[in-house]
Amino acid sequence: MTETFDKKSALAFIVAFGIVSLFADMAYEGMRGITGPYLALLGASGTAVGIIAGTGELFGYLLRLASGRLASKTRAYWTIALAGYALQMAAVPAMALAGSWQAAALFIILERTGKALRNPAANTMMSRAGEQIGQGWAFGLHEALDQTGALVGPLITAFVLARHGAYATAFLWLGVPAILTVLIVAGVALRYPWAGKAPPKAKADAKDNGLSRSFWLYAATAGLVAFGFADWPLIAYHFAQAKIVDTAVVPVLYAGAMGATGVGALIFGRLFDRYGFATLVPAVFIAALAAPLAFLGGPIAAVIGALCWGVALGMENSSLNAGVAQLVSDEARANAFGIFSAVFGIAWFAGSAALGALYDISLTALVGVSIVAELAALIPLFAIVKAQK
C-alpha cells in the first residue's frame, strides 16, 4: 500500500474528507440554526444569546492558535482531528439534555471548541493532498461538499420541528449525522494514515519553517476582508426590518447564498490553481458589492447581494485556505492555519460588532465601512501578487 499521496489517492482523500464535512455540517449547522430560539425557550435574554454566540465564535477562533501550534509540535494530526470531531459531534445531540440555558451555552461552546481543535490539523492533511491535485481544487471541492451539508442540516431541523414541534427531538435527530461523521472520519483515518505524516521530501525541500512576510501580508488581506464582510444574521435582520422581501423568502435567499458558496468555492478554487493569488482580486470586488446591494437596494438587489455574499464566502472558505498552503512549508503549516484562522475570526468578530453598531446609526456609514475594508484588502494582496511573479 502506498505511503504517500498520488493524484488518484489525493482526490479520493479530498472527496472522503468532504463527505465527513458534509455530515458534520449537517449536524452542527442544523444545531446552530435553532440555538437562538432554543436558548430563548430556556429563558435566556437577547443579550445573553448574543454574548453566547459571539463568545463561542471568538473562543473557537482563538483556540485555533493553540491547536495549530499543538499539531505542528506533536505531528499528531489524526489524533487531534479525531478528538476534535468526537467532541464537536457529541455536543450536538447533548443539546437535547440541556435543562437550562446555561447548560445549553456550555454545549454550544464545546461544539465550537471541537471545531477549533480539529480545524488546523484537518486543513494541513488536506493541503498534503492538495499538493497533488492543486490546493485550490482540493479546498474548493471540499468546501462544496461541506456547504451541501450546511444546506441540508437546517432543512432537517425545520422538518422535525414542523412535525414534532420539540427542539429536543430535533437535536436528537441531528445525532444521526453526528454519529455518521465520527464513524466516517475514523474510517478515513484508517484508510489514509499517511495523511497525518509529513512527507519525506518536506525536510529537504521545505521553505523556511518560520512564517514569511508574504504570509503576514496574506493574513492582513484576510483580516480586512473578514472585517468588512457583514454577517448573514445582520443582512437577514435588515431584509425583515425594512421589508425588502417577505419574511418567508429570507431563508430561501440564505439557501441560495449557500448554493452560491459551493459554486464559488469550486470556481475560485480552480482559478486559484491556474492564476494564483491574482484570482482573489475579483473575488474581493464581489465581496465589496455584497453590502451595498443588500443594505441599500430593493428586492432584486437583495437577491443579487445574497448571491454575491455567498460567492465571496465560498472564496473565503476555499481559496484563502489554499493560499496558506501555497505560502507555508509543510513543517509549519498547521501552526500557520491556526494563526490565519485566528486573525480571520477575530477580524470577523470585530467587524460584525462594528457593522452591527453602525446599522442603528446609518446604513450609508455601514456600507461605506464595508467597502473601504474590502478594498483596503487589495493593498497587501497586490504586494503578494507582485512578490509571487
Secondary structure, 3 states (H helix, E strand, C coil): CCCCCCHHHHHHHHHHHHHHHHHHHHHHHHHHCCHHHHHHHCCCCHHHHHHHHHHHHHHHHHHHHHHHHHHHHHCCHHHHHHHHHHHHHHHHHHHHHCCCHHHHHHHHHHHHHHHHHHHHHHHHHHHHHHHHHCHHHHHHHHHHHHHHHHHHHHHHHHHHHHHHCCHHHHHHHHHHHHHHHHHHHHHHHHHCHHHHCCCCHHHHHCCCCCCCHHHHHHHHHHHHHHHCCCCHHHHHHHHHHCCCCCHHHHHHHHHHHHHHHHHHHHHHHHHHHHHHHHHHHHHHHHHHHHHHHHHHCCHHHHHHHHHHHHHHHHHHHHHHHHHHHHHCCHHHHHHHHHHHHHHHHHHHHHHHHHHHHHHCCCHHHHHHHHHHHHHHCHHHHHHHHHHHC
